[in-house]
Amino acid sequence: MRRDFLNRILTAAILAMGLSGPASAQEGGVYRFSPVNQYGINLTAAYWNPIIAYVSEKSGVKLQLKIGRTSADTTAYVLAQEVEFVFSNHLFSPEREKLGWKVFGRRNTPPVSGQIVVPGDSPVTNLKQLAGKAVSYAGPEALIGYKMPQAALMARGIDVQVVFGGNQDSALVQLFSGKVQATGGNAQLVAGYAKREGKSYRVLWSSDPVQDLALFAASKVPARDVSAVGNAFFGMSKDARGSEILHQASVQVGLTADVGFIASDGSEYVTERRFYQTAPASLR
């Protein structure tokens, strides 16, 4: 009961923050940090708030979580330049790279894949059987979880009914409730959901491996602040308290190992950039 009450309060606070109007950069000495909605709002907050509190303390640079109701809403804040730090892979198209966002780190996980999955007991055993069926995705901005799987279906001439859930968890809820026949998703998030909820699933298609999401900073953020924030992120796994925070965060979302962050200049994201060169126009 108490946990449900606290979750409602937390959700209200996040929505109030995320759905507020545009604000000036670093208002009151605070930078906004917008991670893509990979999970529901409560779980996203439970994962990120302890991490950004630690990073704020260690770096001396105050970060504040800013997310919208859906992953597309959150990305809209990013594209409108209403935030200063981002955890995303929605910024690798040629047009968006012109906005000046710079990769300074990434989450240190093994490469992940886009997938199309069905429940473990589904009669659907191949992609062709999805023709005309409903397939759920997190949202129209999801590169690994929507654009790559949908491109694979389109390349095979398989027309499906696209349903957006707002985040990966919601898309999977639609799958296991029987509202859709398949779900496209990030393999890491699909596995995490199945682990948390005790669900079994079968993979019909997987993309080539790609990197996990990246940490970006806006070009308007001073280099000294980007450096301080980056060093705090990268040092978490080497610090006892930081390691414990990462452990608890990883457990919350069903990651199979305690996952920290490492430095990156963005050069690992070749596959993501190449995707936009050959993807259907509707997915760019």
ZAMARGU-4260 file (C-alpha; in steps of 0.2 Angstrom, whole numbers, plus 5000, padded with zeros to 4 digits):
<rodrens>
0) 5000/5000/5000 | 5014/5012/5005 | 5024/5008/4989 | 5009/5011/4978 | 5006/5028/4986
5) 5024/5033/4984 | 5024/5027/4966 | 5008/5038/4963 | 5017/5053/4970 | 5033/5049/4960
10) 5023/5047/4944 | 5014/5064/4947 | 5030/5073/4951 | 5039/5066/4935 | 5024/5070/4924
15) 5023/5088/4931 | 5042/5090/4927 | 5041/5082/4910 | 5026/5090/4904 | 5030/5108/4909
20) 5033/5121/4896 | 5050/5125/4889 | 5063/5132/4901 | 5080/5140/4898 | 5096/5130/4898
25) 5103/5126/4916 | 5089/5135/4924 | 5094/5138/4942 | 5110/5130/4939 | 5102/5113/4935
30) 5104/5103/4919 | 5090/5092/4913 | 5094/5074/4909 | 5082/5065/4898 | 5084/5046/4896
35) 5073/5037/4883 | 5058/5029/4891 | 5063/5011/4890 | 5052/5006/4904 | 5036/5013/4912
40) 5038/5030/4921 | 5040/5022/4938 | 5053/5010/4933 | 5062/5023/4923 | 5063/5034/4938
45) 5068/5020/4950 | 5082/5016/4938 | 5089/5033/4934 | 5085/5044/4949 | 5098/5036/4961
50) 5111/5036/4947 | 5109/5055/4943 | 5109/5059/4961 | 5126/5050/4963 | 5132/5059/4947
55) 5126/5076/4953 | 5135/5074/4970 | 5151/5067/4963 | 5153/5079/4948 | 5146/5095/4957
60) 5135/5097/4942 | 5117/5096/4946 | 5106/5085/4935 | 5087/5083/4935 | 5077/5070/4927
65) 5065/5076/4913 | 5054/5063/4904 | 5038/5063/4895 | 5024/5051/4895 | 5031/5041/4880
70) 5048/5039/4872 | 5042/5050/4858 | 5037/5064/4870 | 5055/5063/4878 | 5063/5064/4861
75) 5053/5079/4857 | 5061/5088/4872 | 5078/5083/4866 | 5074/5089/4848 | 5067/5106/4855
80) 5084/5108/4864 | 5074/5109/4881 | 5087/5097/4889 | 5106/5097/4891 | 5110/5078/4894
85) 5102/5063/4885 | 5103/5044/4885 | 5097/5039/4868 | 5100/5032/4851 | 5088/5043/4843
90) 5101/5056/4837 | 5111/5047/4824 | 5101/5052/4808 | 5111/5064/4797 | 5098/5078/4801
95) 5099/5076/4819 | 5118/5075/4820 | 5117/5093/4813 | 5109/5098/4830 | 5126/5097/4838
100) 5123/5083/4851 | 5140/5075/4856 | 5142/5057/4862 | 5153/5057/4878 | 5149/5040/4885
105) 5138/5024/4884 | 5131/5010/4895 | 5144/4996/4896 | 5134/4981/4890 | 5137/4968/4877
110) 5130/4973/4860 | 5111/4972/4859 | 5099/4967/4844 | 5082/4972/4838 | 5070/4958/4839
115) 5053/4953/4834 | 5045/4941/4847 | 5029/4931/4850 | 5024/4922/4866 | 5032/4906/4869
120) 5015/4897/4866 | 5011/4907/4850 | 5006/4897/4835 | 5015/4910/4825 | 5032/4903/4820
125) 5038/4914/4806 | 5037/4932/4800 | 5026/4928/4785 | 5012/4923/4797 | 5012/4941/4804
130) 5005/4948/4788 | 4990/4958/4792 | 4992/4955/4811 | 4995/4968/4824 | 5013/4971/4830
135) 5017/4982/4845 | 5032/4993/4847 | 5038/5005/4860 | 5036/5021/4849 | 5040/5028/4832
140) 5057/5035/4838 | 5064/5018/4844 | 5078/5014/4833 | 5082/4996/4839 | 5065/4993/4845
145) 5054/4999/4831 | 5064/5006/4815 | 5075/4991/4813 | 5062/4977/4816 | 5049/4987/4805
150) 5062/4989/4791 | 5065/4970/4791 | 5046/4967/4789 | 5045/4980/4775 | 5060/4973/4766
155) 5051/4956/4766 | 5035/4964/4760 | 5025/4960/4776 | 5012/4973/4780 | 5007/4973/4798
160) 4996/4984/4809 | 5008/4995/4819 | 5003/4998/4837 | 5013/5010/4848 | 5014/5007/4867
165) 5024/5022/4873 | 5038/5012/4880 | 5045/4994/4878 | 5036/4987/4894 | 5019/4993/4888
170) 5022/4986/4871 | 5025/4969/4879 | 5010/4970/4890 | 5000/4971/4874 | 5008/4956/4868
175) 5006/4945/4883 | 4988/4951/4885 | 4984/4945/4868 | 4980/4962/4860 | 4994/4960/4847
180) 5001/4945/4839 | 5020/4950/4840 | 5031/4964/4847 | 5046/4972/4841 | 5059/4977/4853
185) 5077/4979/4860 | 5083/4962/4865 | 5090/4968/4881 | 5073/4976/4886 | 5063/4961/4881
190) 5074/4949/4891 | 5073/4960/4906 | 5054/4961/4905 | 5052/4942/4903 | 5064/4940/4918
195) 5054/4952/4929 | 5037/4946/4924 | 5040/4927/4922 | 5036/4927/4904 | 5042/4915/4890
200) 5044/4921/4872 | 5051/4915/4855 | 5061/4926/4844 | 5056/4926/4826 | 5069/4938/4820
205) 5085/4947/4826 | 5095/4961/4819 | 5114/4962/4818 | 5121/4967/4835 | 5122/4986/4839
210) 5128/4996/4854 | 5118/5000/4869 | 5112/5018/4870 | 5124/5033/4872 | 5126/5047/4883
215) 5125/5064/4874 | 5128/5082/4879 | 5121/5097/4871 | 5134/5108/4862 | 5129/5123/4874
220) 5135/5113/4889 | 5153/5119/4894 | 5166/5106/4891 | 5171/5107/4910 | 5153/5102/4915
225) 5153/5088/4902 | 5169/5081/4908 | 5164/5082/4926 | 5148/5073/4923 | 5157/5060/4912
230) 5170/5056/4925 | 5156/5054/4938 | 5147/5041/4927 | 5163/5032/4922 | 5169/5031/4940
235) 5153/5023/4947 | 5158/5005/4945 | 5174/5008/4953 | 5167/5016/4969 | 5159/5005/4983
240) 5143/5016/4984 | 5142/5019/4966 | 5143/5000/4963 | 5129/4997/4975 | 5118/5010/4966
245) 5122/5002/4949 | 5118/4985/4957 | 5101/4990/4963 | 5097/4999/4947 | 5101/4984/4937
250) 5091/4972/4948 | 5076/4984/4946 | 5075/4983/4928 | 5080/4965/4926 | 5098/4967/4918
255) 5108/4951/4919 | 5123/4960/4927 | 5127/4976/4936 | 5129/4988/4922 | 5140/5004/4923
260) 5146/5017/4910 | 5161/5020/4900 | 5168/5034/4889 | 5164/5035/4871 | 5167/5047/4856
265) 5152/5039/4847 | 5163/5030/4834 | 5155/5013/4839 | 5139/5018/4832 | 5143/5015/4814
270) 5128/5002/4811 | 5116/5015/4818 | 5122/5028/4806 | 5122/5016/4791 | 5104/5011/4795
275) 5098/5028/4790 | 5107/5027/4773 | 5096/5012/4767 | 5081/5013/4778 | 5064/5016/4770
280) 5060/5035/4770 | 5046/5033/4782 | 5058/5026/4795 | 5071/5040/4794
</rodrens>
